[in-house]
Amino acid sequence: MAISRRTFLVLGASSLGLAACDSAIMGNGVNSNAAETIDARVESSKTYLLERYPGAQSLTANAKGVLYMPLVTEAGFGFGGAYGRGALQINGMTVDYYSATSASFGFQVGAQQYAHAIFFLTEDALQKFRSSNGWAAGAGVEYATPAQGASIGKDTTELDPVVALIFGQQGLIAGATLQGVKYSRIIP
């Protein structure tokens, strides 16, 4: 059976993309079910976030709960996907563990890793998240950029019940977004 040049190039590029992501996925906790690993990564990313973006301190102080996703790995070549695991903290204590997954289709080539935190600023928003069977970030979520993370103020926290901050991006795909990401409770 002969393979066309186009098929060969697509398969080769896909293989390279998967090979590049292999170490990223292994570092994401896919092969590890230890809650301690997730907790350590959450604490590390939380420290990074609060030290690097001082405005996140007021968000954390005002939040009824914060979902920390310390490492999300995203890769795509036409079709794409992302996966990560993290923890929901209330009053600085982990109460639940969550996975974040998404799938996409379109013009995309490459891989990236990033972290994000979702701040639930009202009790109602937190309860809707916790009681849902697979919550998806969408309408009603204010997205802050890392630059805004240094200066997010009281006006943001009074207007928006949920604020998401994406930080620590590394990789070859431009622009991480939480649109279409589904969060599901897991037992690590």
Secondary structure, 3 states (H helix, E strand, C coil): CCCCHHHHHHHHHHHHHHHHHHHHHHCCCCCCCCHHHHHHHHHHHHHHHHHHCCHHHHHHHHCCEEEEEEEEEEEEEEEEEEEEEEEEEECCEEEEEEEEEEEEEEEEEEEEEEEEEEEECCHHHHHHHHHCCCEECCCCEEEECHHHHCCCCHHHHHHCCEEEEEEEEEECCCCCCCCCCEEEEECC
